[in-house]
Structures are given as structure tokens and as C-alpha cells.
Amino acid sequence: MSTDVGTDLLDRVEELEIRVAFQEDLLTTLNTDVADLHRTVAVLREELHRATSSLEGLRGLLQEDAGEEPPPPHY
């Protein structure tokens, strides 16, 4: 009977080792994915910053075109 307990214990330890190996693999994969997403977010933030700056520049140019605006009421 003691050999059954020993075998059961070895089986349980082996099962735990397998689970740990899968969890380590999953953590490595998730870490890589998070790092990739971090880089993607940084690129997107930079693109958004450039687009916002361009839009502000265009708004400034459009507002400077006084030819399209009616004269002020006191004229």
C-alpha cells in the first residue's frame, strides 16, 4: 500500500510540474504580447500627436483666410 501512495505522490508532482511548465510558457507568451502592444500604443500615440498637430495647423490656416469672412458689423 505504501507503494501506491508513493506512486500517487509522484504522479501528482509530475502533474504539477507539467502545469508549471505550461504556465511559464503562457507567461512568456503574454509578456511578449504585452511588450508588442506597448510598442504599438507608443507608435499610435505618436501618430495621433502628429495628426493633432497637423489638424491644428490646418485650422490656423483656415481661420487666417479673412477673404471668406464677412466684414465686421461696424463697417
Phi, psi and omega per residue, in radians:
M1 nan -0.559 3.136
S2 -1.166 -0.492 3.104
T3 -1.234 -0.558 3.078
D4 -1.145 -0.696 3.118
V5 -1.156 -0.737 3.126
G6 -1.128 -0.740 3.110
T7 -1.141 -0.747 3.114
D8 -1.070 -0.739 3.138
L9 -1.128 -0.756 3.098
L10 -1.097 -0.703 3.098
D11 -1.092 -0.734 -3.141
R12 -1.165 -0.721 3.107
V13 -1.110 -0.750 3.119
E14 -1.077 -0.735 3.105
E15 -1.077 -0.737 3.113
L16 -1.134 -0.688 3.109
E17 -1.110 -0.684 3.106
I18 -1.130 -0.778 3.136
R19 -1.083 -0.749 3.124
V20 -1.089 -0.719 3.136
A21 -1.084 -0.754 3.110
F22 -1.138 -0.695 3.131
Q23 -1.158 -0.685 3.094
E24 -1.116 -0.713 3.098
D25 -1.111 -0.746 3.125
L26 -1.111 -0.746 3.114
L27 -1.096 -0.697 3.097
T28 -1.107 -0.774 3.117
T29 -1.102 -0.798 -3.141
L30 -1.119 -0.692 3.109
N31 -1.068 -0.750 3.098
T32 -1.106 -0.766 3.130
D33 -1.103 -0.735 3.127
V34 -1.131 -0.715 3.113
A35 -1.111 -0.738 3.099
D36 -1.092 -0.763 3.123
L37 -1.128 -0.649 3.103
H38 -1.067 -0.779 3.110
R39 -1.125 -0.721 3.125
T40 -1.089 -0.767 3.114
V41 -1.085 -0.715 3.123
A42 -1.083 -0.744 3.111
V43 -1.127 -0.771 -3.138
L44 -1.131 -0.658 3.085
R45 -1.092 -0.752 3.117
E46 -1.111 -0.749 3.101
E47 -1.103 -0.713 3.109
L48 -1.122 -0.703 3.113
H49 -1.083 -0.796 3.126
R50 -1.116 -0.736 3.140
A51 -1.129 -0.708 3.116
T52 -1.124 -0.752 3.114
S53 -1.096 -0.739 3.114
S54 -1.107 -0.748 3.134
L55 -1.108 -0.731 3.102
E56 -1.100 -0.681 3.088
G57 -1.112 -0.741 3.112
L58 -1.142 -0.704 3.099
R59 -1.068 -0.713 3.116
G60 -1.096 -0.736 3.117
L61 -1.140 -0.712 -3.132
L62 -1.164 -0.650 -3.122
Q63 -1.297 -0.420 3.136
E64 -1.361 -0.247 -3.126
D65 -1.393 1.552 -3.071
A66 -1.305 -0.254 3.132
G67 -1.068 -0.498 -3.111
E68 -1.517 -0.258 -3.089
E69 -1.535 2.475 3.079
P70 -1.224 2.740 3.130
P71 -1.170 2.706 3.128
P72 -1.068 2.722 -3.052
P73 -1.086 -0.395 -3.072
H74 -1.423 0.052 3.120
Y75 -1.571 nan nan
